[in-house]
Amino acid sequence: QVQLVESGGGLVQAGGSLRLSCAASGRTFSSRAMVGWFRQAPGKEREFVARISWSGGTTSYANSVKGRFTISRDNAKNTVYLQMNSLKPEDTATYYCASENNWGQGTQVTVSS
């Protein structure tokens, strides 16, 4: 079973940037794995943000983040990243990465107006 650990969250002003990391340990992502980022704001349901195929790097994004967020991977480091630019207060949430039914503990992102 793979363990996922997110990092990189924090407090940033609107318009700023953050880069989140999702590091896998225990074993590497499988070649067919999809790795996704999700987020959950207080009082709201968890929602999809972005995902990437571990082998080919195919990506997809939620409409709300398209053009502002970029998901990428580093196979050598067994890590997936989420570069978040032009952040908005509505991006405030706990961000989770997930793959093959495994979830990380989450990292908090707070965007002040």
Salt bridges, closest charged atoms under 4 A:
GLU47 OE2 - ARG39 NE 2.59
ASP91 OD1 - ARG39 NH1 2.91
ASP91 OD2 - ARG68 NH1 2.76
GLU100 OE1 - ARG27 NH2 3.45
